[in-house]
Amino acid sequence: MSLSEISEIPVSQKIWSLPDPVPDHEIHTLAAETGISKVLARLLAQRGIKSKEEALAFLNPSAAQLHNPFLMDGMEQAVQRIATAVNSEQKIMIYGDYDVDGTTAVALMMRALTPVFGNHVSFYIPDRYKEGYGISNEGIEHAASLGCSLIIALDCGIRSSDKVEFAKTKNIDFIICDHHLPGETIPDAAAVLDPKKPGCQYPYKELSGAAIGFKLLQALFKRGILNSDPSEYLDLVALSIGADIVEMKGENRVLAHLGLAIINQGKSPAINKMLLGAEKDTQSPSAKAAGISDLVFKAAPLINAAGRIQHGSLAVEFLMSTSPEELNSLYSRLIDLNKKRSNLDKQITDEALLMIRSSDVLRSAASTVLFHKEWHKGVVGIVASRVIEKYYRPTIILTESNGKITGSARSVKGFDIHNAIAKCASLLLQYGGHQAAAGLTLLPENLNQFRVMFEQVVSDTLQPISKTEEVSADLELQPADMSFELYKELMKLAPFGPGNMTPVFIAKGLTDSGWAKIVGTTHLKMKLGEPGSPFLDAIAFGQAHHYDAISGSIPVDACYTLDENHWNGKVNLQMLVKDIRH
């Protein structure tokens, strides 16, 4: 079977689910008390927001809802250590991971601290291929060569006790700002900021790495060490929150809302450049307000491409830049790197899918573990996600790097892939991550045994509900019920993300108005509605295989979200169809 034939195979039938219904009287009360529609009231109630006070706070996020940074364990020590560095004119290195969360955190800290420390503050991003994830001895050695006395680690470090001890031999202290789960021991650093650390009473646990850095800057501002409010840098925090797929609830949602406001006011040169493109004025907001999805799909891939293909320091330089000439130059480089990343992504995905289709064992397995020594390390995580789109099961994509086998894992809903990998720890050199995604490294001689053990773990623990992809809908609503007024009200739920997803609706008995056509090679454009009722423009990405049914006027049910489409100066509502049944 050819690769083109493989790409045409549709994914298996998805499960559509609706939440447990909320009593109508609760919806009526909430709508009456807040002055919102019953549709919005139902969506809020289904998300656990049922009182007037909760609803008004949720619909009106503000800086007043942010927590006191000093509630975070270790914050006082961190501020005192930085104050000592200021008073003693010590040199500081800002150290961060090479992904979007890490590079935005470093750019955030550099932009805030440079006015205080001048050339006494520098930054370091590890090389993805030479050093790998997290704090490295090479980075510490570099800090020592610069005469640094303090390293502020962002988005990494919570499991780096050995590196912190090594730094002490170089007379370097560490402040760790991390959001990952700690190991059995907490590093003996000057300060450790991590809401997930045992004993930390900080009210919100799910901040991104850059958001942890922002809380430190907030504390420095409160103590007068910073002269300007770090809230002006929340555009970077919003990008980190979206790209790192942390939950969009509580403080994360407030920070993202405030950051998006900066971006939509045209006050974020680097991010506006990525959202608007090379030819647009980055100081002018676009006609359509940017949302989290724009950051995830337009900005994040460019930032990630730097670390995946070349070096993450390029992303930091771009995010820190305000010069139009420098922005244009760095933007062009990021575009080129992302094109290379995209080509590698497609090539390796095709090869991975062919491996599965060519093997009876791989096709029938409970998990997917694939290895090729020449696959590019920078895109294996993306490829794992692509493979799951075709074969919905826990997936690990591995390659060879520096004589070892290393790679990335991605999970399906309801399955803790980090925990599954941990059960194979005896065969691994290192691993880390969370429930949905993880990374791992092992010796070549352990690969086959690891495959067998991981497959057994998945077979024993994967629940039936996790074997089929689920589309979680919010309620049934027909296209005729949609209006610009309702759409604008639904946007009050934004920013969207895990825990507060874009509302998904189910509509039944729809037909096309006779306008259906295939666009590109895999997408389907339609006008959907019920006979005698208004029809809405609709697009179904990657679902061209439904064309015959749609064009044949066969009634269909659709799972969809609502979007505002801007084209040629016109604005209209559009259904973004997630799945079709007929």
C-alpha positions in Angstrom: 0.0 0.0 0.0 1.4 3.4 -0.9 1.8 6.3 1.5 -0.9 8.3 -0.3 -3.3 5.4 0.2 -2.4 5.2 3.9 -3.1 8.9 4.3 -6.6 8.5 3.0 -7.7 5.9 5.6 -10.2 7.6 7.9 -9.7 7.3 11.6 -12.1 5.0 13.5 -15.5 6.2 14.6 -15.2 8.6 17.5 -17.3 8.6 20.6 -19.5 11.7 21.1 -20.3 12.5 24.7 -22.4 15.1 26.5 -22.0 16.1 30.2 -24.5 15.2 32.8 -27.5 17.7 32.6 -27.8 20.5 35.0 -31.3 21.1 36.4 -33.2 23.7 34.4 -34.1 25.7 37.5 -30.4 26.3 38.2 -29.9 27.5 34.7 -32.8 29.9 34.9 -31.6 31.3 38.2 -28.0 31.9 37.0 -29.2 33.5 33.8 -31.6 35.8 35.7 -29.1 36.8 38.3 -26.3 37.6 35.9 -28.2 38.9 32.8 -26.7 36.3 30.5 -28.4 33.9 28.1 -29.5 30.5 29.1 -27.1 28.9 26.7 -24.1 30.7 28.4 -25.6 29.9 31.8 -25.8 26.2 31.0 -22.2 26.2 29.7 -21.0 27.9 32.9 -23.0 25.5 35.1 -21.6 22.5 33.3 -18.1 23.8 34.0 -18.9 23.9 37.7 -19.6 27.7 37.8 -23.1 27.9 39.3 -23.3 31.0 41.6 -23.7 34.6 40.5 -20.3 35.5 42.2 -18.4 32.7 40.5 -19.9 33.5 37.1 -19.2 37.2 37.3 -15.6 36.6 38.4 -15.1 34.0 35.6 -16.6 36.3 32.9 -14.6 39.3 34.1 -11.0 38.2 34.7 -8.8 40.9 36.2 -5.4 41.4 37.8 -7.1 41.7 41.1 -7.8 38.0 41.0 -4.1 37.1 41.0 -2.6 35.6 44.1 0.0 37.1 46.3 3.3 35.7 45.0 4.6 35.4 48.6 2.1 32.6 49.2 4.4 30.4 47.2 6.9 28.5 49.3 10.4 29.6 48.8 9.5 33.1 47.4 10.9 35.0 50.3 14.3 33.2 50.0 14.3 33.8 46.2 13.7 37.5 46.6 16.4 37.8 49.3 19.0 35.9 47.2 18.3 38.2 44.2 18.5 41.3 46.4 21.9 40.1 47.6 23.0 39.7 44.0 21.8 43.3 43.2 23.6 44.8 46.3 26.8 42.9 45.6 26.8 43.4 41.9 26.9 39.7 41.3 26.4 38.2 37.8 23.3 36.2 37.1 22.5 33.6 34.4 18.9 33.0 33.4 18.7 29.3 32.3 15.7 27.9 30.5 14.5 24.9 28.5 14.5 25.1 24.7 10.7 24.8 24.2 8.1 27.6 24.1 7.6 27.6 27.9 11.3 27.7 28.6 12.2 30.3 26.0 9.3 32.6 26.8 10.3 32.4 30.5 13.9 33.3 29.8 12.8 36.2 27.5 10.4 37.4 30.2 13.1 37.3 32.9 15.7 39.0 30.7 13.4 41.8 29.7 12.5 42.5 33.4 16.0 42.1 35.0 18.2 43.7 32.3 17.1 47.3 33.4 18.3 46.3 37.0 21.4 44.2 36.3 22.5 45.6 32.9 25.3 43.4 31.4 25.5 41.5 34.7 22.6 39.3 33.6 22.9 36.8 30.7 20.9 33.8 29.5 21.6 30.2 28.5 19.5 27.7 26.6 20.9 24.1 26.4 21.5 22.5 23.1 18.7 20.0 22.5 21.1 17.5 20.9 24.3 17.9 22.8 22.9 18.5 26.3 19.3 17.4 26.2 16.5 18.6 28.4 17.0 20.5 31.7 20.0 21.7 33.5 23.3 20.5 32.2 26.9 20.5 33.5 27.8 22.4 30.3 25.5 25.2 31.2 26.9 25.4 34.7 30.4 25.5 33.4 29.5 28.3 31.1 28.0 30.3 34.0 31.2 29.8 35.9 33.3 31.0 33.0 31.3 34.2 33.0 31.8 34.7 36.7 28.1 34.1 37.6 27.2 33.6 41.3 23.6 32.8 40.7 21.6 30.8 38.1 17.8 31.3 37.9 16.4 28.1 36.3 13.1 28.4 34.5 10.8 25.6 33.4 13.3 23.0 34.6 15.4 22.0 37.6 13.0 20.4 40.1 14.6 17.0 39.5 18.2 18.3 39.2 19.6 17.8 42.7 22.9 16.5 41.3 23.3 19.6 39.1 22.6 21.9 42.0 25.3 20.2 44.0 27.8 20.4 41.0 27.1 24.2 40.8 28.0 24.6 44.5 31.5 23.3 43.6 31.7 26.3 41.3 30.4 28.7 44.0 27.1 29.1 42.1 23.7 29.2 43.8 20.5 28.2 42.1 16.9 29.6 42.2 14.6 27.0 40.6 11.3 28.1 39.1 9.6 25.0 37.8 6.1 23.6 37.4 6.8 19.9 36.9 6.3 17.2 39.4 9.2 16.9 41.9 11.1 13.6 42.4 11.7 12.0 45.8 14.2 14.7 46.8 13.9 18.5 46.4 17.2 20.2 45.2 19.1 21.9 47.9 19.0 25.3 46.1 18.9 28.8 47.5 15.2 28.7 46.7 12.8 26.3 45.0 9.6 27.7 43.5 7.2 25.0 42.4 3.5 24.9 43.5 3.6 21.1 43.2 6.4 20.9 45.8 5.3 19.0 48.9 4.2 21.5 51.6 3.7 24.4 49.2 0.4 26.1 50.1 0.2 28.3 47.0 -3.6 28.3 46.1 -3.1 27.4 42.4 -0.9 24.5 41.3 -1.1 24.4 37.5 1.0 27.5 36.5 3.2 27.3 33.4 7.0 27.6 33.8 6.9 31.2 32.5 4.1 32.0 34.9 6.2 30.8 37.8 8.9 33.2 36.6 6.3 36.0 36.4 5.3 35.3 40.1 8.9 35.8 41.0 9.0 39.1 39.1 5.8 40.1 40.9 7.5 39.5 44.2 10.6 41.5 43.2 8.3 44.4 42.1 6.5 44.3 45.4 9.9 44.6 47.2 11.1 47.5 45.0 13.9 45.5 43.3 12.1 46.0 40.0 11.1 49.6 39.1 8.4 48.6 36.6 5.4 46.4 36.8 6.2 43.0 35.2 2.6 42.8 34.0 3.7 44.5 30.8 5.4 41.2 29.8 2.3 39.0 30.2 2.1 38.6 26.4 5.0 36.1 26.9 3.2 34.3 29.7 0.0 33.9 27.6 2.1 32.3 24.9 3.7 29.9 27.3 0.3 28.9 28.8 -1.2 28.2 25.4 1.8 26.3 24.0 2.5 24.2 27.1 -1.2 23.0 27.2 -1.6 23.7 30.9 -5.1 24.0 32.2 -7.0 27.2 31.3 -8.6 27.7 34.7 -7.9 29.8 37.8 -4.8 32.0 37.7 -3.7 30.7 34.3 -6.8 31.9 32.6 -6.4 35.4 34.2 -2.8 35.6 33.1 -3.7 34.5 29.6 -6.5 37.0 29.4 -4.3 39.9 30.5 -1.5 38.7 28.1 -3.9 38.5 25.1 -5.1 42.0 25.8 -1.5 43.3 25.4 -1.1 41.3 22.1 -4.5 42.6 20.8 -3.4 46.2 21.6 -0.5 45.7 19.2 2.0 46.1 22.1 3.8 42.8 21.6 6.2 43.3 18.6 7.5 39.7 18.4 4.2 37.9 18.9 2.3 40.3 16.7 5.0 39.7 14.0 4.3 35.9 14.2 0.5 36.4 14.2 0.3 39.0 11.4 3.2 37.9 9.1 6.1 39.6 7.5 4.2 42.2 5.5 2.0 43.6 8.2 2.5 46.4 10.7 3.2 44.7 14.0 2.1 47.7 16.0 -1.5 47.4 14.7 -3.9 44.8 15.9 -5.6 42.5 13.4 -9.2 42.9 12.5 -10.0 39.7 14.4 -8.8 39.6 18.0 -6.1 36.9 18.6 -7.0 34.0 20.9 -5.1 31.2 22.5 -5.5 29.0 19.3 -3.7 31.7 17.3 -0.8 31.5 19.7 -0.8 27.7 19.7 -1.0 27.3 15.9 0.7 30.4 14.5 3.3 31.5 17.1 4.3 28.4 19.0 5.5 26.4 16.0 7.9 29.2 15.0 9.4 29.4 18.5 9.6 25.6 18.8 11.3 25.3 15.4 14.4 27.2 16.7 15.1 24.6 19.4 14.1 21.7 17.3 16.2 22.5 14.2 18.9 25.0 15.3 19.1 26.4 18.8 16.5 27.8 21.3 18.6 30.9 21.9 17.4 32.3 18.5 13.8 32.2 19.9 14.8 34.1 23.0 16.6 36.8 20.9 13.5 37.1 18.8 11.1 37.4 21.8 13.3 40.0 23.4 13.7 42.1 20.2 11.9 45.4 19.6 13.8 46.7 16.6 11.8 46.3 13.4 14.9 45.4 11.4 16.0 42.8 13.8 12.5 41.4 14.1 12.2 41.0 10.4 15.6 39.3 10.1 14.9 36.9 13.0 11.4 36.2 11.9 12.7 35.2 8.4 15.1 32.7 10.1 12.3 31.2 12.2 10.1 30.8 9.1 12.9 28.9 7.3 13.5 26.7 10.3 9.8 26.0 10.6 9.6 25.0 7.0 12.4 22.5 7.6 10.6 21.2 10.7 7.4 20.8 8.7 9.1 18.8 6.0 10.8 16.5 8.5 7.5 16.1 10.3 5.7 15.0 7.2 8.5 12.7 6.0 8.9 10.9 9.4 5.1 10.7 9.9 4.8 8.9 6.5 7.6 6.5 7.4 6.1 5.8 10.8 2.6 5.1 9.4 4.1 2.8 6.8 5.9 0.8 9.5 2.6 0.2 11.2 0.7 -0.7 8.1 3.5 -3.1 7.1 3.4 -5.1 10.3 0.6 -7.3 11.6 2.1 -7.1 15.1 2.2 -3.3 15.2 -1.3 -2.9 13.7 -2.8 -5.1 16.4 -0.8 -3.8 19.4 -2.2 -1.9 22.3 0.6 0.6 22.0 2.8 2.1 19.4 6.6 2.1 19.9 8.6 2.9 16.8 12.4 3.4 16.3 14.6 4.6 13.4 18.1 5.7 14.1 18.0 8.5 11.5 14.8 10.2 12.5 15.2 13.8 13.6 15.1 14.1 17.4 13.5 17.6 17.2 10.2 16.4 15.7 9.6 12.9 17.2 7.1 14.4 19.7 5.1 16.0 16.9 5.2 12.7 14.9 3.9 10.8 18.0 0.9 13.1 18.0 0.4 12.6 14.2 0.5 8.9 14.6 -2.2 9.0 17.3 -4.4 10.8 14.9 -4.4 7.6 12.7 -3.9 4.9 15.4 -5.5 6.1 18.6 -3.3 4.5 21.3 -0.3 5.5 23.6 2.6 6.2 21.3 6.4 6.5 21.6 8.6 7.6 18.7 12.3 6.9 19.2 15.6 7.8 17.5 19.3 7.6 18.1 21.3 10.4 19.6 24.9 10.3 20.9 24.9 6.5 21.0 21.7 6.3 23.0 18.0 5.8 22.1 15.9 8.8 23.0 12.4 10.0 22.1 9.0 11.3 23.0 5.8 9.8 24.2 2.2 11.0 23.7 -0.9 9.6 25.3 -4.6 9.2 24.7 -7.4 10.6 26.9 -7.5 9.0 30.4 -4.2 7.1 30.1 -1.2 8.2 32.2 1.7 7.6 29.9 4.3 8.9 32.4 3.2 6.4 34.9 3.3 3.6 32.3 6.9 4.6 31.4 7.8 4.7 35.1 6.9 1.1 35.4 9.6 0.4 32.8 12.2 2.5 34.7 14.6 -0.4 35.2 15.3 -0.4 31.5 15.7 3.4 31.2 18.6 5.8 31.7 16.2 8.7 32.4 12.6 9.8 31.8 10.3 12.6 32.7 7.1 14.4 31.8 3.4 14.2 32.8 0.2 12.2 32.2 -0.2 13.3 28.5 3.4 13.6 27.3 6.8 12.4 28.3 10.4 11.9 27.2 12.8 9.0 27.7 16.3 7.8 27.1 17.6 4.2 27.1 20.5 2.1 25.9 20.2 0.4 22.5 20.5 -3.1 23.9 17.4 -2.5 26.1 15.1 -1.4 23.2 13.4 -4.7 22.4 12.9 -5.5 26.1 11.4 -2.1 26.7 9.0 -2.5 23.8 7.7 -5.8 25.2 7.5 -4.4 28.8 5.7 -1.2 27.7 3.2 -3.1 25.5 2.4 -5.3 28.5 1.9 -2.3 30.8 -0.4 -0.7 28.3 -2.3 -3.9 27.6 -2.8 -4.5 31.4 -3.9 -0.9 32.2 -5.5 0.7 29.2 -9.2 1.0 29.8 -11.8 0.5 27.1 -12.8 4.2 27.3 -9.3 5.2 26.2 -9.2 3.0 23.1 -11.5 5.2 21.0 -11.1 8.9 20.5 -13.8 11.0 22.2 -15.3 14.3 21.2 -16.6 16.0 24.3 -19.6 18.1 23.4 -21.3 20.7 25.6 -24.9 20.6 24.3 -27.1 20.2 21.2 -27.6 23.3 19.2 -28.7 23.6 15.6 -27.2 26.1 13.1 -30.5 28.0 13.0 -30.0 28.8 16.7 -26.7 30.5 16.0 -26.2 34.3 15.8 -23.5 36.8 16.0 -25.0 37.9 19.3 -24.7 34.4 20.8 -21.2 34.0 19.3 -20.0 37.1 21.0 -21.5 36.0 24.3 -19.8 32.6 24.0 -16.5 34.4 23.5 -16.8 35.7 27.1 -15.8 32.2 28.1 -12.4 32.7 26.5 -9.4 32.2 26.8 -10.0 28.6 26.0 -7.8 25.6 26.9 -7.8 22.4 28.9 -10.5 22.6 31.6 -12.2 25.4 29.7 -12.4 24.2 26.1 -14.1 26.0 23.3 -17.8 25.1 23.4 -18.6 22.1 21.2 -22.2 21.6 19.9 -24.0 18.7 18.3 -26.5 19.3 15.5 -28.7 16.6 13.9 -30.4 16.0 10.6 -28.3 18.5 8.6 -28.0 18.7 4.9 -25.8 20.7 2.6 -27.3 23.5 0.5 -25.6 22.1 -2.6 -22.4 24.0 -2.1 -20.2 21.2 -0.8 -16.7 21.0 -2.3 -13.3 19.6 -1.5 -10.6 22.2 -0.8 -6.9 21.4 -0.8 -6.9 17.6 -0.9 -8.4 16.6 2.4 -10.8 19.4 3.6 -14.5 19.8 3.0 -16.4 23.1 2.7 -20.2 23.1 3.0 -23.2 25.1 4.0 -25.1 23.1 6.6 -28.6 23.5 8.0 -32.1 22.0 8.2 -34.5 22.4 5.3 -36.5 25.6 5.7 -34.0 27.1 8.2 -30.9 29.3 7.7 -27.7 27.5 6.6 -24.2 28.2 8.0 -20.9 28.1 6.3 -19.0 25.1 7.5 -15.5 23.6 7.1 -14.4 20.1 8.1 -10.6 19.8 8.1 -9.2 16.4 7.0 -12.7 15.0 6.3 -13.0 15.1 2.6 -14.0 11.4 2.7 -17.5 12.5 3.7 -17.9 14.4 0.4 -20.0 11.8 -1.4 -22.5 11.6 1.5 -22.7 15.4 1.9 -23.0 16.2 -1.8 -25.6 13.4 -2.1 -27.9 15.3 0.4 -27.7 12.4 2.9 -28.8 13.9 6.3 -25.8 14.0 8.7 -25.2 14.8 12.3 -22.2 17.1 13.1 -20.1 17.9 16.1 -18.8 21.5 15.7 -17.5 24.7 17.2 -18.5 28.2 16.1 -16.0 30.6 14.6 -16.0 34.1 13.1 -14.6 34.0 9.6 -12.9 37.1 8.2 -12.5 37.1 4.4 -12.2 39.8 1.8 -13.5 42.4 4.2 -16.5 40.3 5.1 -17.3 38.7 8.4 -19.6 35.7 8.8 -20.2 32.9 11.2 -18.7 29.5 10.4 -19.0 26.0 11.8 -15.7 24.3 12.4 -16.8 20.6 12.1 -14.9 18.2 14.3 -16.7 15.0 13.2 -19.6 13.9 10.9 -21.9 11.0 11.1 -24.3 9.8 8.4 
